Amino acid sequence: MGILQGKRILVTGVLTDQSIAFHVARLAQEEGALVILTSFGRVMSLTTRSARRLPTAPPIIELDITNDDDLGALAGRVRGHVDGLDGVLHSIGFAPEAALGGNFLSTSWADAGTALQVSAFSLKSLSVAAEPLLGPGSSIVGLDFDAAVAWPKYDWMGVAKAALESTCRYLARDLGPKGIRVNLVAAGPIRTMAAKSIPGFEEFEGVWSTRAPLTWDLDDPDPAARGCIALMSDWFPATTGEILHVDGGVHSQGA
């Protein structure tokens, strides 16, 4: 029996089979969960193609995290497949090109605001939309990248990740009385489609290749996915507002 046996898990952000979200969905199924994916618009075809590579092809529902109508319809769309949820994975992030790559001082509010809405405020949006489906003991897990320092070229996405971390803590405060846990997994860099779109991503690779005490494989999303699965299980019943680092230990090391 798997550690998610009988649980119902909603997974956002599955694009390709390289993504952490894909491996969360795969492991969740292997651990006994029923999985539902979300996607929207032009990336729906990518999600559909990747879903066929999972052990069981899951249903996919429409969700544009910036669309109030989609958010309002989320509970009903999920109930078309299951009567509730035990876990939600937030794997959503985006920053316009002008908000990355060394453009921090020249980034407009429109571009910075997009990064903050899609990458941080969306955790609140998704949590509130899913709340009617969640009961005591349920778990919301978001994917993070350590925002304790300023990273080269990460710019407003780094600010958005700091906001994501703060959002997690406030959600933990407000959803905790309902028995809903909210935590983040701060993963080391993985060569996903999203990561490859970050100008200067190779500079992250150099840090992890030299400073990770446990070493770090940039092509292996499995460790980060396992962290998400653990937080969705019943093995962390009193943990909320936490940032679980799955980065080979880099966050613990000085410059």
Buried (B, 14 or more C-beta within 10 A) or exposed (E): EBBBEEBBBBBBBBBBBBBBBBBBBBBBBBBEBBBBBBBBEEBEEBBBEBBEEBEEEBBBBBBEBBBEEBBEBBBEBBEEBBEBBBBBBBBBBBBBEBBBBEBBEEBEEEBBBBBBBBBBBBBBBBBBBBBBBBEEEBBBBBBBBBBEEEBBBBBBBBBBBBBBBEBBBEBBEBBEEEEBBBBBBBBBBBBBEBBEEBBBBEBBBEBBEEBBEEEBBBEBBBBBBBBBBBBBBEEBEEBBBBBBBBBBBBBEEEE
